[in-house]
């Protein structure tokens, strides 16, 4: 197979999508926590007793923060990192993945990747549980190159879906919220 070239620059939207796809920014969890907090404020809080506002307000704020976290992380990263905004060029072939910026070059054998997540518009190649290369569809010159790249990644790197961690986190938080509500009802 000939080398599949890519070229582009990561922007904030791609970075936020990457975090979500990797399961590092669980939108569903944020929505559920925010809704549970608002529901708790409406259902259990007594306006004349501020002490009843604490737990639901905490859950609502935690949900809001979970929803905003990827945007805040992207803003900070793009304000402080020169490497993330550098144009990325490279290629992928049967032997390895090669990525190059003005700051350096990486020649990574396929077996050195921890996992991959392949989506319709984005591929994440993980070097570890938290560090990854994000390659959006826009980095490739044609649909044929994009499709070849996706097929190559699927053939060379174990594909794992990032959503399982999100569901484990969601279940854990729901259990914690349920325990707090039950304990709160006994104290009330």
C-alpha positions, 0 to 999 in steps of 0.5 A, spaced: 500 500 500 502 506 498 503 512 503 496 516 505 498 523 506 495 528 511 495 535 512 492 540 517 491 544 523 487 542 529 482 547 531 478 548 538 472 544 535 476 538 533 479 538 540 473 538 543 470 533 539 476 529 540 475 529 548 468 527 547 469 521 542 475 519 547 470 519 553 474 524 556 468 529 556 462 526 558 456 530 555 450 525 557 453 525 564 453 533 564 446 533 562 444 528 567 447 531 573 445 538 571 437 536 570 438 532 577 440 538 580 435 542 577 430 537 579 432 537 586 432 544 587 425 544 585 423 538 588 426 538 595 429 545 596 425 550 601 426 557 599 425 559 606 431 554 608 437 555 605 440 549 608 436 545 603 439 548 597 446 545 598 446 538 595 442 539 589 445 546 587 452 542 588 449 537 583 447 542 578 453 546 578 457 539 577 453 538 571 454 545 568 462 544 569 462 537 566 458 540 560 463 546 560 470 543 561 472 541 554 471 548 552 475 551 558 480 545 557 480 547 549 481 555 551 486 554 556 490 549 551 490 553 545 492 559 549 498 556 552 501 551 547 504 553 541 505 545 538 497 544 538 496 550 533 502 548 528 500 545 522 501 537 522 503 533 516 505 526 515 503 520 512 500 513 514 502 506 510 503 499 512 509 500 516 507 506 520 504 512 522 508 519 521 506 525 523 511 532 523 510 539 525 515 545 525 517 542 532 519 535 530 517 528 527 514 522 530 515 515 526 510 511 530 509 503 528 502 501 528 503 496 534 506 502 539 499 505 539 495 503 545 488 503 541 484 507 536 477 510 535 475 511 528 469 515 527 465 518 521 469 524 521 475 523 526 480 518 528 483 518 534 490 514 535 492 513 542 499 512 544 497 511 552 490 512 555 490 519 555 495 521 549 492 521 542 493 524 535 487 526 532 486 526 525 479 529 522 476 528 515 478 535 513 486 533 513 485 528 507 485 530 500 479 526 498 474 521 500 478 515 498 484 517 502 480 518 508 476 511 507 483 508 506 486 511 512 480 509 516 481 501 513 488 502 515 487 504 522 482 498 523 486 493 520 493 495 524 490 498 531 485 495 536 479 499 536 476 501 542 470 505 543 471 511 548 463 510 550 464 505 555 468 509 560 462 514 560 457 509 561 461 507 567 462 514 570 455 515 569 452 509 573 457 511 578 455 518 579 447 516 579 449 511 584 452 517 588 446 521 587 441 516 589 445 515 595 445 522 597 438 523 596 436 517 600 441 519 606 438 526 605 431 523 606 432 520 612 436 526 615 430 531 613 
